Amino acid sequence: MAVEEACGCRAVHVRSEDVIEKHAHRLVWDGTIEVFELQEHPTAKICYAWQDYTKGYENFVTILGVPAIDSVNKAVQAYIVSMGRKKETGG
């Protein structure tokens, strides 16, 4: 339901995938990504979603499967980069 609300269209759960992301031999992310098929979304057919508790509270994350983001790993990497940019800009 949260994916449908965030994406503005019907979403069907396809699968769950475990992802581990490391940078310079350091664990930066470890969790399960839920993959959804989007129906009638204007720009994406897939959405990657998960819950992130790193800020001390639950944050529901949705990343659209656009051409540059074609896997669960790339969705997590895009999120990590976006969080780094928010830290740099104070957002």
GIGI-V474182 format. One record per backbone hydrogen bond with DSSP energy under -1.0 kcal/mol. CO is the residue of the C=O (numbers start at 1). NH is the residue of the N-H. If there is no record, write none. Layout:
CO/NH, CO/NH
//
This chain:
1/5, 2/6, 3/7, 4/8, 10/39, 12/37, 15/35, 17/33, 19/31, 21/28, 21/29, 23/26, 26/23, 29/21, 31/19, 33/17, 34/49, 35/14, 35/15, 36/47, 37/12, 45/38, 46/65, 47/36, 48/63, 49/34, 50/61, 52/59, 53/56, 59/52, 61/50, 63/48, 64/66, 66/69, 71/75, 72/76, 73/77, 74/78, 75/79, 76/80, 77/81, 78/82, 79/83, 80/84, 81/85, 82/86, 83/87, 84/88, 85/89, 86/91
//
